[in-house]
């Protein structure tokens, strides 16, 4: 037994808390697994309790499981990708968005990145020109113009100076009640 007052059981006040690590079954979107579960048990009254660090570890294990089921990058994969791109966590947040501490949270599995963020990270890692455009936008604070876009695998994006400041308006030209898609055109 330890004499550390911080491990004294707050329920009975007599026993001491002994840390335990077990496995607990979890289910998410129809998939089941066992995740590591942290807790403490009083050696006198046998009550099971969790402190803040144990709660955080359990939450991170569950978020990691959910990322896996959802097909998202794990926290370790987000970190490896960010490091491969040569970015600090703060710079990654500037380049990709998500907030000033987003990458700390993604990498520690405190939160799951959105599917859109996950796709953007993968795209930046797979297509260097896309990453360059994102970093260029951060460097000078402006939106990339059509002259800055490069052709990528046989296609390019053209942005007119008018469309970069105003979104194009779409209107229905014709529609049909039969099977098919309505025809769209840019409004003048």
C-alpha positions as MATLAB code, in Angstrom:
seq = 'XXXXXXXXXXXXXXXXXXXXXXXXXXXXXXXXXXXXXXXXXXXXXXXXXXXXXXXXXXXXXXXXXXXXXXXXXXXXXXXXXXXXXXXXXXXXXXXXXXXXXXXXXXXXXXXXXXXXXXXXXXXXXXXXXXXXXXXXXXXXXXXXXXXXXXXXXXXXXXXXXXXXXXXXXXXXXXXXXXXXXXXXXXXX';
ca = [
       0.000    0.000    0.000;
       1.080    3.527   -0.688;
       0.972    6.450    1.734;
       0.353    8.979   -1.018;
      -2.650   11.081    0.026;
      -3.547   11.752   -3.630;
      -4.374    8.070   -4.067;
      -6.583    7.946   -0.956;
     -10.077    6.784   -1.895;
     -12.427    9.796   -1.865;
     -15.433    7.502   -1.290;
     -14.420    5.533    1.805;
     -11.415    7.608    2.871;
      -9.631    4.468    4.072;
      -8.361    2.580    1.060;
      -6.002    3.600   -1.693;
      -6.710    3.702   -5.393;
      -4.890    1.182   -7.527;
      -4.667    1.948  -11.256;
      -6.067   -0.698  -13.594;
      -5.938   -1.123  -17.347;
      -8.438   -3.451  -18.935;
     -10.196   -3.912  -22.239;
     -13.773   -2.887  -22.817;
     -16.024   -3.815  -25.763;
     -17.267   -0.845  -27.807;
     -19.532   -0.515  -30.839;
     -19.697    2.234  -33.445;
     -21.633    2.179  -36.710;
     -22.177   -1.549  -36.410;
     -18.490   -2.362  -35.862;
     -17.283   -3.717  -32.557;
     -13.849   -3.834  -31.010;
     -12.193   -3.819  -27.621;
     -10.403   -0.685  -26.487;
      -8.045   -0.157  -23.591;
      -9.932    1.175  -20.568;
      -8.168    2.984  -17.699;
      -9.608    3.183  -14.185;
      -8.668    2.917  -10.520;
     -10.084    0.561   -7.882;
     -10.076    1.173   -4.139;
      -8.296   -1.628   -2.283;
     -10.692   -1.216    0.677;
     -14.207   -0.533   -0.644;
     -13.541   -1.860   -4.193;
     -15.208    1.131   -5.844;
     -14.091    1.809   -9.406;
     -13.219    5.424  -10.177;
     -11.653    7.484  -12.914;
      -9.534   10.584  -12.629;
      -9.186   13.267  -15.315;
      -6.163   11.635  -16.953;
      -7.932    8.260  -17.137;
     -11.072    9.842  -18.595;
      -8.926   11.591  -21.234;
      -7.123    8.339  -22.118;
     -10.452    6.489  -22.454;
     -11.926    9.251  -24.633;
      -8.849    9.241  -26.886;
      -9.080    5.470  -27.317;
     -12.723    5.809  -28.370;
     -12.000    8.677  -30.790;
      -9.173    6.614  -32.330;
     -11.573    3.689  -32.812;
     -14.176    5.979  -34.427;
     -11.531    7.437  -36.786;
     -10.594    3.913  -37.814;
     -14.214    2.948  -38.511;
     -14.820    6.194  -40.436;
     -11.703    5.643  -42.573;
      -9.985    8.785  -41.282;
      -6.298    9.262  -40.659;
      -5.256    8.261  -37.148;
      -3.669   10.823  -34.857;
      -0.235    9.328  -35.549;
      -0.874    9.469  -39.311;
      -1.937   13.141  -39.113;
       1.271   13.901  -37.204;
       3.439   11.980  -39.695;
       1.777   13.725  -42.639;
       2.208   17.175  -41.025;
       5.860   16.450  -40.295;
       6.394   15.146  -43.844;
       5.087   18.496  -45.110;
       7.509   20.277  -42.756;
       4.859   22.139  -40.773;
       4.502   22.903  -37.094;
       1.058   22.356  -35.596;
       0.415   26.119  -35.645;
       1.499   26.441  -39.287;
      -0.619   23.439  -40.279;
      -3.638   25.179  -38.751;
      -2.850   28.294  -40.795;
      -2.497   26.303  -44.027;
      -5.402   23.879  -43.620;
      -7.682   25.688  -41.153;
      -9.415   24.162  -38.179;
      -8.323   26.610  -35.504;
      -5.116   27.402  -33.630;
      -4.917   24.098  -31.688;
      -6.711   21.841  -34.169;
      -3.685   19.755  -35.087;
      -2.780   19.159  -31.443;
      -6.285   17.757  -30.970;
      -6.257   15.698  -34.201;
      -2.846   14.189  -33.409;
      -3.664   13.297  -29.805;
      -7.051   11.841  -30.836;
      -8.865   14.378  -28.649;
     -11.150   15.058  -31.627;
     -11.627   13.551  -35.067;
     -10.896   15.756  -38.032;
     -13.774   16.213  -40.461;
     -13.928   14.094  -43.577;
     -13.248   17.257  -45.609;
     -10.118   18.049  -43.538;
      -8.960   14.451  -43.890;
      -9.329   14.626  -47.684;
      -7.517   17.982  -47.822;
      -4.590   16.588  -45.824;
      -4.336   13.538  -48.074;
      -4.562   15.712  -51.201;
      -1.793   18.027  -49.997;
       0.442   15.038  -49.273;
      -0.262   13.372  -52.634;
      -0.161   16.434  -54.923;
       2.686   18.830  -54.130;
       1.219   21.541  -56.396;
      -1.962   21.588  -54.295;
       0.100   21.982  -51.119;
       2.073   24.814  -52.735;
      -1.142   26.679  -53.561;
      -2.347   26.323  -49.961;
       0.943   27.540  -48.492;
       1.128   30.424  -50.986;
      -2.272   31.647  -49.808;
      -0.936   31.788  -46.251;
       2.352   33.476  -47.204;
       0.864   36.541  -48.859;
      -2.612   36.446  -47.316;
      -4.371   36.656  -50.663;
      -6.572   34.317  -52.627;
      -4.830   32.578  -55.505;
      -5.629   34.014  -58.929;
      -6.161   31.989  -62.076;
      -2.562   32.682  -63.127;
      -1.310   30.873  -60.032;
      -3.188   27.647  -60.702;
      -1.257   24.941  -62.478;
      -2.667   22.212  -64.649;
      -3.020   19.065  -62.546;
      -3.297   15.690  -64.253;
      -4.936   16.947  -67.425;
      -7.323   19.567  -66.057;
      -7.111   23.079  -64.774;
      -9.315   25.538  -62.972;
      -9.924   28.926  -64.530;
     -10.971   31.785  -62.310;
     -11.891   35.108  -63.872;
     -11.129   38.269  -61.947;
     -14.885   38.884  -61.659;
     -15.647   35.427  -60.258;
     -12.901   35.667  -57.645;
     -14.779   38.469  -55.916;
     -18.370   37.425  -56.642;
     -19.846   33.941  -56.705;
     -21.511   32.959  -59.970;
     -25.283   32.754  -59.785;
     -26.993   29.665  -61.164;
     -30.499   29.536  -62.535;
     -32.649   26.756  -63.955;
     -32.859   27.014  -67.762;
     -35.195   24.084  -68.189;
     -36.481   21.295  -66.063;
     -38.571   18.265  -66.614;
     -40.872   16.179  -64.475;
     -39.518   13.084  -66.203;
     -36.374   11.327  -65.034;
     -33.352   13.472  -65.607;
     -31.363   16.366  -64.274;
     -32.347   20.009  -64.697;
     -30.094   22.044  -66.982;
     -28.147   24.856  -65.301;
     -26.461   27.910  -66.720;
     -24.574   30.817  -65.252;
     -26.778   33.830  -64.696;
     -25.632   36.912  -66.506;
];
